[in-house]
Amino acid sequence: MEQKTKVNAEDGKQEILIIREFDLPLELLFKAYQEPELFEQWMETKVLKMENKKHGFYAFETSRNGNVVFRANGTIHEFVRLSEINYDEKNTFLSPLLFNTNCRMQKR
């Protein structure tokens, strides 16, 4: 069985390309990004803010046993229903490190 997530980390570069394929109707993927309650169920996180529009903002927070273990927020650069979601992400784990991510979801 082929893996649905592919990771490409080239030597000498400070970037990692992650490609993930979803085996579900495109409408459901976009619906999860448009309805915070569905996104919370799917990703098991709390949606603090979700503005799915060009130059929108989002913020998530995940807790376990009453402790915040993960936070993510960023800017939505493009949100074209059933076509593309392009966003960047700044997230923190249990350390002071900050990870910056640029994500683009496109219809194949």
Backbone atoms as SQL, in Angstrom:
CREATE TABLE atoms (id INTEGER PRIMARY KEY, chain TEXT, resi INTEGER, resn TEXT, atom TEXT, x REAL, y REAL, z REAL);
INSERT INTO atoms VALUES
  (1, 'A', 1, 'MET', 'N', 0.844, -1.189, 0.000),
  (2, 'A', 1, 'MET', 'CA', 0.000, 0.000, 0.000),
  (3, 'A', 1, 'MET', 'C', 0.885, 1.248, 0.000),
  (4, 'A', 2, 'GLU', 'N', 0.554, 2.197, -0.834),
  (5, 'A', 2, 'GLU', 'CA', 1.314, 3.431, -0.931),
  (6, 'A', 2, 'GLU', 'C', 0.980, 4.356, 0.237),
  (7, 'A', 3, 'GLN', 'N', 2.033, 4.991, 0.802),
  (8, 'A', 3, 'GLN', 'CA', 1.803, 5.936, 1.893),
  (9, 'A', 3, 'GLN', 'C', 1.106, 7.172, 1.358),
  (10, 'A', 4, 'LYS', 'N', 0.210, 7.719, 2.175),
  (11, 'A', 4, 'LYS', 'CA', -0.533, 8.908, 1.769),
  (12, 'A', 4, 'LYS', 'C', 0.228, 10.189, 2.083),
  (13, 'A', 5, 'THR', 'N', 1.241, 10.102, 2.946),
  (14, 'A', 5, 'THR', 'CA', 2.071, 11.259, 3.265),
  (15, 'A', 5, 'THR', 'C', 3.484, 10.990, 2.772),
  (16, 'A', 6, 'LYS', 'N', 4.005, 11.905, 1.972),
  (17, 'A', 6, 'LYS', 'CA', 5.368, 11.783, 1.454),
  (18, 'A', 6, 'LYS', 'C', 6.177, 12.969, 1.960),
  (19, 'A', 7, 'VAL', 'N', 7.391, 12.692, 2.413),
  (20, 'A', 7, 'VAL', 'CA', 8.267, 13.734, 2.945),
  (21, 'A', 7, 'VAL', 'C', 9.530, 13.776, 2.097),
  (22, 'A', 8, 'ASN', 'N', 9.895, 14.971, 1.656),
  (23, 'A', 8, 'ASN', 'CA', 11.110, 15.165, 0.879),
  (24, 'A', 8, 'ASN', 'C', 11.961, 16.211, 1.587),
  (25, 'A', 9, 'ALA', 'N', 13.100, 15.786, 2.126),
  (26, 'A', 9, 'ALA', 'CA', 14.036, 16.690, 2.796),
  (27, 'A', 9, 'ALA', 'C', 15.378, 16.566, 2.085),
  (28, 'A', 10, 'GLU', 'N', 15.713, 17.543, 1.279),
  (29, 'A', 10, 'GLU', 'CA', 16.948, 17.497, 0.505),
  (30, 'A', 10, 'GLU', 'C', 18.124, 17.963, 1.342),
  (31, 'A', 11, 'ASP', 'N', 19.263, 17.301, 1.162),
  (32, 'A', 11, 'ASP', 'CA', 20.490, 17.697, 1.852),
  (33, 'A', 11, 'ASP', 'C', 20.860, 19.120, 1.473),
  (34, 'A', 12, 'GLY', 'N', 21.311, 19.880, 2.452),
  (35, 'A', 12, 'GLY', 'CA', 21.769, 21.237, 2.209),
  (36, 'A', 12, 'GLY', 'C', 20.674, 22.280, 2.121),
  (37, 'A', 13, 'LYS', 'N', 19.420, 21.881, 2.269),
  (38, 'A', 13, 'LYS', 'CA', 18.312, 22.843, 2.219),
  (39, 'A', 13, 'LYS', 'C', 17.637, 22.924, 3.580),
  (40, 'A', 14, 'GLN', 'N', 17.109, 24.083, 3.893),
  (41, 'A', 14, 'GLN', 'CA', 16.408, 24.277, 5.159),
  (42, 'A', 14, 'GLN', 'C', 14.903, 24.248, 4.951),
  (43, 'A', 15, 'GLU', 'N', 14.456, 23.349, 4.116),
  (44, 'A', 15, 'GLU', 'CA', 13.028, 23.201, 3.905),
  (45, 'A', 15, 'GLU', 'C', 12.684, 21.729, 3.759),
  (46, 'A', 16, 'ILE', 'N', 11.479, 21.412, 4.145),
  (47, 'A', 16, 'ILE', 'CA', 10.959, 20.055, 4.036),
  (48, 'A', 16, 'ILE', 'C', 9.656, 20.148, 3.254),
  (49, 'A', 17, 'LEU', 'N', 9.530, 19.350, 2.216),
  (50, 'A', 17, 'LEU', 'CA', 8.298, 19.314, 1.433),
  (51, 'A', 17, 'LEU', 'C', 7.497, 18.094, 1.876),
  (52, 'A', 18, 'ILE', 'N', 6.287, 18.341, 2.357),
  (53, 'A', 18, 'ILE', 'CA', 5.405, 17.263, 2.792),
  (54, 'A', 18, 'ILE', 'C', 4.188, 17.268, 1.874),
  (55, 'A', 19, 'ILE', 'N', 3.944, 16.133, 1.241),
  (56, 'A', 19, 'ILE', 'CA', 2.781, 15.993, 0.363),
  (57, 'A', 19, 'ILE', 'C', 1.870, 14.949, 0.988),
  (58, 'A', 20, 'ARG', 'N', 0.637, 15.328, 1.196),
  (59, 'A', 20, 'ARG', 'CA', -0.325, 14.412, 1.805),
  (60, 'A', 20, 'ARG', 'C', -1.545, 14.313, 0.910),
  (61, 'A', 21, 'GLU', 'N', -1.938, 13.092, 0.622),
  (62, 'A', 21, 'GLU', 'CA', -3.120, 12.861, -0.194),
  (63, 'A', 21, 'GLU', 'C', -4.248, 12.378, 0.697),
  (64, 'A', 22, 'PHE', 'N', -5.435, 12.914, 0.456),
  (65, 'A', 22, 'PHE', 'CA', -6.616, 12.542, 1.223),
  (66, 'A', 22, 'PHE', 'C', -7.525, 11.693, 0.349),
  (67, 'A', 23, 'ASP', 'N', -7.971, 10.579, 0.891),
  (68, 'A', 23, 'ASP', 'CA', -8.875, 9.694, 0.167),
  (69, 'A', 23, 'ASP', 'C', -10.307, 9.982, 0.612),
  (70, 'A', 24, 'LEU', 'N', -10.808, 11.125, 0.181),
  (71, 'A', 24, 'LEU', 'CA', -12.167, 11.530, 0.497),
  (72, 'A', 24, 'LEU', 'C', -12.614, 12.541, -0.547),
  (73, 'A', 25, 'PRO', 'N', -13.899, 12.730, -0.692),
  (74, 'A', 25, 'PRO', 'CA', -14.367, 13.731, -1.654),
  (75, 'A', 25, 'PRO', 'C', -13.832, 15.121, -1.292),
  (76, 'A', 26, 'LEU', 'N', -13.435, 15.841, -2.314),
  (77, 'A', 26, 'LEU', 'CA', -12.893, 17.183, -2.126),
  (78, 'A', 26, 'LEU', 'C', -13.847, 18.069, -1.334),
  (79, 'A', 27, 'GLU', 'N', -15.139, 17.897, -1.551),
  (80, 'A', 27, 'GLU', 'CA', -16.142, 18.697, -0.850),
  (81, 'A', 27, 'GLU', 'C', -16.026, 18.528, 0.669),
  (82, 'A', 28, 'LEU', 'N', -15.747, 17.295, 1.122),
  (83, 'A', 28, 'LEU', 'CA', -15.636, 17.054, 2.565),
  (84, 'A', 28, 'LEU', 'C', -14.393, 17.704, 3.157),
  (85, 'A', 29, 'LEU', 'N', -13.291, 17.676, 2.420),
  (86, 'A', 29, 'LEU', 'CA', -12.069, 18.327, 2.902),
  (87, 'A', 29, 'LEU', 'C', -12.308, 19.821, 3.087),
  (88, 'A', 30, 'PHE', 'N', -12.905, 20.452, 2.092),
  (89, 'A', 30, 'PHE', 'CA', -13.161, 21.890, 2.193),
  (90, 'A', 30, 'PHE', 'C', -14.222, 22.194, 3.245),
  (91, 'A', 31, 'LYS', 'N', -15.188, 21.312, 3.399),
  (92, 'A', 31, 'LYS', 'CA', -16.213, 21.518, 4.427),
  (93, 'A', 31, 'LYS', 'C', -15.572, 21.530, 5.817),
  (94, 'A', 32, 'ALA', 'N', -14.607, 20.647, 6.045),
  (95, 'A', 32, 'ALA', 'CA', -13.917, 20.611, 7.341),
  (96, 'A', 32, 'ALA', 'C', -13.159, 21.908, 7.595),
  (97, 'A', 33, 'TYR', 'N', -12.632, 22.516, 6.550),
  (98, 'A', 33, 'TYR', 'CA', -11.919, 23.785, 6.712),
  (99, 'A', 33, 'TYR', 'C', -12.873, 24.975, 6.821),
  (100, 'A', 34, 'GLN', 'N', -14.129, 24.786, 6.465),
  (101, 'A', 34, 'GLN', 'CA', -15.095, 25.879, 6.546),
  (102, 'A', 34, 'GLN', 'C', -15.935, 25.828, 7.812),
  (103, 'A', 35, 'GLU', 'N', -16.033, 24.671, 8.438),
  (104, 'A', 35, 'GLU', 'CA', -16.849, 24.525, 9.638),
  (105, 'A', 35, 'GLU', 'C', -15.951, 24.146, 10.816),
  (106, 'A', 36, 'PRO', 'N', -15.681, 25.109, 11.710),
  (107, 'A', 36, 'PRO', 'CA', -14.767, 24.859, 12.823),
  (108, 'A', 36, 'PRO', 'C', -15.081, 23.599, 13.629),
  (109, 'A', 37, 'GLU', 'N', -16.377, 23.285, 13.811),
  (110, 'A', 37, 'GLU', 'CA', -16.733, 22.100, 14.606),
  (111, 'A', 37, 'GLU', 'C', -16.221, 20.823, 13.942),
  (112, 'A', 38, 'LEU', 'N', -16.316, 20.748, 12.632),
  (113, 'A', 38, 'LEU', 'CA', -15.814, 19.579, 11.903),
  (114, 'A', 38, 'LEU', 'C', -14.292, 19.508, 11.964),
  (115, 'A', 39, 'PHE', 'N', -13.645, 20.655, 11.822),
  (116, 'A', 39, 'PHE', 'CA', -12.185, 20.695, 11.891),
  (117, 'A', 39, 'PHE', 'C', -11.707, 20.235, 13.266),
  (118, 'A', 40, 'GLU', 'N', -12.397, 20.662, 14.313),
  (119, 'A', 40, 'GLU', 'CA', -12.036, 20.251, 15.677),
  (120, 'A', 40, 'GLU', 'C', -12.151, 18.742, 15.848),
  (121, 'A', 41, 'GLN', 'N', -13.203, 18.150, 15.309),
  (122, 'A', 41, 'GLN', 'CA', -13.367, 16.695, 15.397),
  (123, 'A', 41, 'GLN', 'C', -12.263, 15.973, 14.639),
  (124, 'A', 42, 'TRP', 'N', -11.990, 16.441, 13.440),
  (125, 'A', 42, 'TRP', 'CA', -11.016, 15.784, 12.572),
  (126, 'A', 42, 'TRP', 'C', -9.605, 15.885, 13.148),
  (127, 'A', 43, 'MET', 'N', -9.197, 17.076, 13.564),
  (128, 'A', 43, 'MET', 'CA', -7.826, 17.313, 13.994),
  (129, 'A', 43, 'MET', 'C', -7.636, 17.206, 15.509),
  (130, 'A', 44, 'GLU', 'N', -8.724, 17.001, 16.233),
  (131, 'A', 44, 'GLU', 'CA', -8.685, 16.901, 17.702),
  (132, 'A', 44, 'GLU', 'C', -7.980, 18.107, 18.320),
  (133, 'A', 45, 'THR', 'N', -8.421, 19.286, 17.913),
  (134, 'A', 45, 'THR', 'CA', -7.868, 20.533, 18.416),
  (135, 'A', 45, 'THR', 'C', -8.996, 21.542, 18.570),
  (136, 'A', 46, 'LYS', 'N', -8.768, 22.600, 19.297),
  (137, 'A', 46, 'LYS', 'CA', -9.750, 23.664, 19.495),
  (138, 'A', 46, 'LYS', 'C', -9.459, 24.780, 18.500),
  (139, 'A', 47, 'VAL', 'N', -10.474, 25.167, 17.740),
  (140, 'A', 47, 'VAL', 'CA', -10.330, 26.279, 16.806),
  (141, 'A', 47, 'VAL', 'C', -10.621, 27.562, 17.573),
  (142, 'A', 48, 'LEU', 'N', -9.622, 28.410, 17.715),
  (143, 'A', 48, 'LEU', 'CA', -9.804, 29.696, 18.386),
  (144, 'A', 48, 'LEU', 'C', -10.304, 30.750, 17.406),
  (145, 'A', 49, 'LYS', 'N', -9.841, 30.663, 16.164),
  (146, 'A', 49, 'LYS', 'CA', -10.283, 31.595, 15.129),
  (147, 'A', 49, 'LYS', 'C', -10.025, 30.952, 13.772),
  (148, 'A', 50, 'MET', 'N', -10.951, 31.153, 12.837),
  (149, 'A', 50, 'MET', 'CA', -10.781, 30.611, 11.494),
  (150, 'A', 50, 'MET', 'C', -11.480, 31.529, 10.502),
  (151, 'A', 51, 'GLU', 'N', -10.694, 32.296, 9.758),
  (152, 'A', 51, 'GLU', 'CA', -11.219, 33.203, 8.732),
  (153, 'A', 51, 'GLU', 'C', -10.774, 32.676, 7.362),
  (154, 'A', 52, 'ASN', 'N', -11.572, 31.837, 6.765),
  (155, 'A', 52, 'ASN', 'CA', -11.207, 31.223, 5.489),
  (156, 'A', 52, 'ASN', 'C', -11.522, 32.157, 4.335),
  (157, 'A', 53, 'LYS', 'N', -10.605, 33.085, 4.135),
  (158, 'A', 53, 'LYS', 'CA', -10.712, 34.052, 3.045),
  (159, 'A', 53, 'LYS', 'C', -9.309, 34.565, 2.760),
  (160, 'A', 54, 'LYS', 'N', -9.148, 35.251, 1.654),
  (161, 'A', 54, 'LYS', 'CA', -7.852, 35.828, 1.322),
  (162, 'A', 54, 'LYS', 'C', -7.420, 36.774, 2.441),
  (163, 'A', 55, 'HIS', 'N', -6.213, 36.591, 2.923),
  (164, 'A', 55, 'HIS', 'CA', -5.622, 37.360, 4.026),
  (165, 'A', 55, 'HIS', 'C', -6.341, 37.121, 5.354),
  (166, 'A', 56, 'GLY', 'N', -7.002, 35.974, 5.481),
  (167, 'A', 56, 'GLY', 'CA', -7.668, 35.615, 6.735),
  (168, 'A', 56, 'GLY', 'C', -6.662, 35.115, 7.768),
  (169, 'A', 57, 'PHE', 'N', -7.131, 34.911, 8.974),
  (170, 'A', 57, 'PHE', 'CA', -6.290, 34.474, 10.094),
  (171, 'A', 57, 'PHE', 'C', -6.911, 33.231, 10.713),
  (172, 'A', 58, 'TYR', 'N', -6.071, 32.373, 11.261),
  (173, 'A', 58, 'TYR', 'CA', -6.583, 31.224, 12.008),
  (174, 'A', 58, 'TYR', 'C', -5.691, 30.981, 13.219),
  (175, 'A', 59, 'ALA', 'N', -6.271, 30.355, 14.233),
  (176, 'A', 59, 'ALA', 'CA', -5.525, 29.979, 15.438),
  (177, 'A', 59, 'ALA', 'C', -6.145, 28.713, 16.017),
  (178, 'A', 60, 'PHE', 'N', -5.292, 27.751, 16.372),
  (179, 'A', 60, 'PHE', 'CA', -5.715, 26.487, 16.973),
  (180, 'A', 60, 'PHE', 'C', -4.953, 26.282, 18.274),
  (181, 'A', 61, 'GLU', 'N', -5.531, 25.485, 19.150),
  (182, 'A', 61, 'GLU', 'CA', -4.863, 25.148, 20.407),
  (183, 'A', 61, 'GLU', 'C', -5.277, 23.737, 20.812),
  (184, 'A', 62, 'THR', 'N', -4.304, 22.900, 21.115),
  (185, 'A', 62, 'THR', 'CA', -4.565, 21.524, 21.516),
  (186, 'A', 62, 'THR', 'C', -4.134, 21.339, 22.962),
  (187, 'A', 63, 'SER', 'N', -5.010, 20.750, 23.756),
  (188, 'A', 63, 'SER', 'CA', -4.723, 20.499, 25.173),
  (189, 'A', 63, 'SER', 'C', -4.854, 19.015, 25.476),
  (190, 'A', 64, 'ARG', 'N', -4.077, 18.565, 26.434),
  (191, 'A', 64, 'ARG', 'CA', -4.176, 17.206, 26.959),
  (192, 'A', 64, 'ARG', 'C', -4.067, 17.298, 28.476),
  (193, 'A', 65, 'ASN', 'N', -4.983, 16.653, 29.147),
  (194, 'A', 65, 'ASN', 'CA', -4.989, 16.644, 30.619),
  (195, 'A', 65, 'ASN', 'C', -4.935, 18.059, 31.202),
  (196, 'A', 66, 'GLY', 'N', -5.618, 18.996, 30.551),
  (197, 'A', 66, 'GLY', 'CA', -5.689, 20.360, 31.051),
  (198, 'A', 66, 'GLY', 'C', -4.488, 21.229, 30.717),
  (199, 'A', 67, 'ASN', 'N', -3.515, 20.699, 30.007),
  (200, 'A', 67, 'ASN', 'CA', -2.318, 21.460, 29.643),
  (201, 'A', 67, 'ASN', 'C', -2.266, 21.686, 28.137),
  (202, 'A', 68, 'VAL', 'N', -1.947, 22.909, 27.744),
  (203, 'A', 68, 'VAL', 'CA', -1.792, 23.217, 26.323),
  (204, 'A', 68, 'VAL', 'C', -0.490, 22.575, 25.847),
  (205, 'A', 69, 'VAL', 'N', -0.580, 21.744, 24.812),
  (206, 'A', 69, 'VAL', 'CA', 0.606, 21.064, 24.303),
  (207, 'A', 69, 'VAL', 'C', 1.003, 21.534, 22.901),
  (208, 'A', 70, 'PHE', 'N', 0.114, 22.269, 22.238),
  (209, 'A', 70, 'PHE', 'CA', 0.395, 22.700, 20.875),
  (210, 'A', 70, 'PHE', 'C', -0.452, 23.913, 20.546),
  (211, 'A', 71, 'ARG', 'N', 0.169, 24.880, 19.903),
  (212, 'A', 71, 'ARG', 'CA', -0.553, 26.047, 19.385),
  (213, 'A', 71, 'ARG', 'C', -0.095, 26.284, 17.957),
  (214, 'A', 72, 'ALA', 'N', -1.015, 26.712, 17.132),
  (215, 'A', 72, 'ALA', 'CA', -0.676, 27.061, 15.753),
  (216, 'A', 72, 'ALA', 'C', -1.527, 28.247, 15.341),
  (217, 'A', 73, 'ASN', 'N', -0.933, 29.137, 14.570),
  (218, 'A', 73, 'ASN', 'CA', -1.688, 30.244, 13.997),
  (219, 'A', 73, 'ASN', 'C', -0.995, 30.665, 12.717),
  (220, 'A', 74, 'GLY', 'N', -1.719, 31.393, 11.915),
  (221, 'A', 74, 'GLY', 'CA', -1.112, 31.843, 10.675),
  (222, 'A', 74, 'GLY', 'C', -2.076, 32.619, 9.814),
  (223, 'A', 75, 'THR', 'N', -1.632, 32.861, 8.601),
  (224, 'A', 75, 'THR', 'CA', -2.386, 33.636, 7.630),
  (225, 'A', 75, 'THR', 'C', -2.844, 32.738, 6.492),
  (226, 'A', 76, 'ILE', 'N', -4.084, 32.905, 6.092),
  (227, 'A', 76, 'ILE', 'CA', -4.607, 32.209, 4.919),
  (228, 'A', 76, 'ILE', 'C', -4.413, 33.156, 3.735),
  (229, 'A', 77, 'HIS', 'N', -3.550, 32.750, 2.812),
  (230, 'A', 77, 'HIS', 'CA', -3.237, 33.611, 1.665),
  (231, 'A', 77, 'HIS', 'C', -4.276, 33.472, 0.556),
  (232, 'A', 78, 'GLU', 'N', -4.745, 32.256, 0.337),
  (233, 'A', 78, 'GLU', 'CA', -5.776, 32.002, -0.671),
  (234, 'A', 78, 'GLU', 'C', -6.725, 30.943, -0.139),
  (235, 'A', 79, 'PHE', 'N', -8.009, 31.132, -0.375),
  (236, 'A', 79, 'PHE', 'CA', -9.004, 30.110, -0.069),
  (237, 'A', 79, 'PHE', 'C', -9.998, 30.121, -1.214),
  (238, 'A', 80, 'VAL', 'N', -9.805, 29.203, -2.144),
  (239, 'A', 80, 'VAL', 'CA', -10.678, 29.090, -3.307),
  (240, 'A', 80, 'VAL', 'C', -11.420, 27.773, -3.152),
  (241, 'A', 81, 'ARG', 'N', -12.693, 27.855, -2.824),
  (242, 'A', 81, 'ARG', 'CA', -13.493, 26.663, -2.519),
  (243, 'A', 81, 'ARG', 'C', -13.372, 25.599, -3.610),
  (244, 'A', 82, 'LEU', 'N', -13.132, 24.378, -3.176),
  (245, 'A', 82, 'LEU', 'CA', -12.995, 23.197, -4.028),
  (246, 'A', 82, 'LEU', 'C', -11.803, 23.269, -4.977),
  (247, 'A', 83, 'SER', 'N', -10.862, 24.171, -4.701),
  (248, 'A', 83, 'SER', 'CA', -9.715, 24.304, -5.584),
  (249, 'A', 83, 'SER', 'C', -8.397, 24.428, -4.827),
  (250, 'A', 84, 'GLU', 'N', -8.291, 25.390, -3.901),
  (251, 'A', 84, 'GLU', 'CA', -6.994, 25.652, -3.287),
  (252, 'A', 84, 'GLU', 'C', -7.136, 26.288, -1.907),
  (253, 'A', 85, 'ILE', 'N', -6.271, 25.852, -0.990),
  (254, 'A', 85, 'ILE', 'CA', -6.073, 26.531, 0.290),
  (255, 'A', 85, 'ILE', 'C', -4.570, 26.734, 0.410),
  (256, 'A', 86, 'ASN', 'N', -4.139, 27.968, 0.582),
  (257, 'A', 86, 'ASN', 'CA', -2.722, 28.279, 0.727),
  (258, 'A', 86, 'ASN', 'C', -2.572, 29.082, 2.010),
  (259, 'A', 87, 'TYR', 'N', -1.817, 28.546, 2.965),
  (260, 'A', 87, 'TYR', 'CA', -1.664, 29.233, 4.243),
  (261, 'A', 87, 'TYR', 'C', -0.273, 29.026, 4.804),
  (262, 'A', 88, 'ASP', 'N', 0.139, 29.928, 5.681),
  (263, 'A', 88, 'ASP', 'CA', 1.376, 29.694, 6.410),
  (264, 'A', 88, 'ASP', 'C', 1.023, 29.431, 7.859),
  (265, 'A', 89, 'GLU', 'N', 1.939, 28.821, 8.542),
  (266, 'A', 89, 'GLU', 'CA', 1.664, 28.389, 9.914),
  (267, 'A', 89, 'GLU', 'C', 2.870, 28.650, 10.795),
  (268, 'A', 90, 'LYS', 'N', 2.604, 29.181, 11.963),
  (269, 'A', 90, 'LYS', 'CA', 3.613, 29.302, 13.002),
  (270, 'A', 90, 'LYS', 'C', 3.094, 28.462, 14.152),
  (271, 'A', 91, 'ASN', 'N', 3.880, 27.488, 14.558),
  (272, 'A', 91, 'ASN', 'CA', 3.392, 26.638, 15.634),
  (273, 'A', 91, 'ASN', 'C', 4.467, 26.394, 16.667),
  (274, 'A', 92, 'THR', 'N', 4.017, 26.100, 17.863),
  (275, 'A', 92, 'THR', 'CA', 4.930, 25.800, 18.952),
  (276, 'A', 92, 'THR', 'C', 4.525, 24.481, 19.569),
  (277, 'A', 93, 'PHE', 'N', 5.513, 23.716, 19.901),
  (278, 'A', 93, 'PHE', 'CA', 5.278, 22.458, 20.590),
  (279, 'A', 93, 'PHE', 'C', 5.655, 22.678, 22.049),
  (280, 'A', 94, 'LEU', 'N', 6.080, 21.683, 22.743),
  (281, 'A', 94, 'LEU', 'CA', 6.411, 21.808, 24.163),
  (282, 'A', 94, 'LEU', 'C', 7.769, 22.464, 24.388),
  (283, 'A', 95, 'SER', 'N', 8.277, 23.136, 23.400),
  (284, 'A', 95, 'SER', 'CA', 9.568, 23.800, 23.521),
  (285, 'A', 95, 'SER', 'C', 9.429, 25.227, 23.013),
  (286, 'A', 96, 'PRO', 'N', 10.439, 26.049, 23.248),
  (287, 'A', 96, 'PRO', 'CA', 10.355, 27.427, 22.759),
  (288, 'A', 96, 'PRO', 'C', 10.631, 27.557, 21.263),
  (289, 'A', 97, 'LEU', 'N', 10.836, 26.448, 20.572),
  (290, 'A', 97, 'LEU', 'CA', 11.110, 26.508, 19.141),
  (291, 'A', 97, 'LEU', 'C', 9.874, 26.954, 18.371),
  (292, 'A', 98, 'LEU', 'N', 10.097, 27.676, 17.317),
  (293, 'A', 98, 'LEU', 'CA', 9.014, 28.134, 16.450),
  (294, 'A', 98, 'LEU', 'C', 9.223, 27.513, 15.074),
  (295, 'A', 99, 'PHE', 'N', 8.189, 26.899, 14.556),
  (296, 'A', 99, 'PHE', 'CA', 8.253, 26.290, 13.239),
  (297, 'A', 99, 'PHE', 'C', 7.384, 27.101, 12.293),
  (298, 'A', 100, 'ASN', 'N', 7.938, 27.491, 11.168),
  (299, 'A', 100, 'ASN', 'CA', 7.176, 28.204, 10.146),
  (300, 'A', 100, 'ASN', 'C', 6.891, 27.251, 8.994),
  (301, 'A', 101, 'THR', 'N', 5.668, 27.244, 8.547),
  (302, 'A', 101, 'THR', 'CA', 5.244, 26.323, 7.501),
  (303, 'A', 101, 'THR', 'C', 4.439, 27.086, 6.462),
  (304, 'A', 102, 'ASN', 'N', 4.638, 26.756, 5.206),
  (305, 'A', 102, 'ASN', 'CA', 3.770, 27.272, 4.157),
  (306, 'A', 102, 'ASN', 'C', 3.074, 26.073, 3.544),
  (307, 'A', 103, 'CYS', 'N', 1.765, 26.068, 3.560),
  (308, 'A', 103, 'CYS', 'CA', 0.986, 24.920, 3.091),
  (309, 'A', 103, 'CYS', 'C', 0.114, 25.326, 1.917),
  (310, 'A', 104, 'ARG', 'N', 0.015, 24.440, 0.961),
  (311, 'A', 104, 'ARG', 'CA', -0.843, 24.675, -0.198),
  (312, 'A', 104, 'ARG', 'C', -1.579, 23.384, -0.500),
  (313, 'A', 105, 'MET', 'N', -2.887, 23.455, -0.514),
  (314, 'A', 105, 'MET', 'CA', -3.707, 22.309, -0.898),
  (315, 'A', 105, 'MET', 'C', -4.318, 22.620, -2.242),
  (316, 'A', 106, 'GLN', 'N', -4.164, 21.690, -3.163),
  (317, 'A', 106, 'GLN', 'CA', -4.695, 21.901, -4.496),
  (318, 'A', 106, 'GLN', 'C', -5.389, 20.650, -4.995),
  (319, 'A', 107, 'LYS', 'N', -6.351, 20.864, -5.824),
  (320, 'A', 107, 'LYS', 'CA', -7.052, 19.763, -6.492),
  (321, 'A', 107, 'LYS', 'C', -6.120, 19.176, -7.546),
  (322, 'A', 108, 'ARG', 'N', -6.051, 17.851, -7.582),
  (323, 'A', 108, 'ARG', 'CA', -5.216, 17.181, -8.602),
  (324, 'A', 108, 'ARG', 'C', -6.009, 16.950, -9.854);
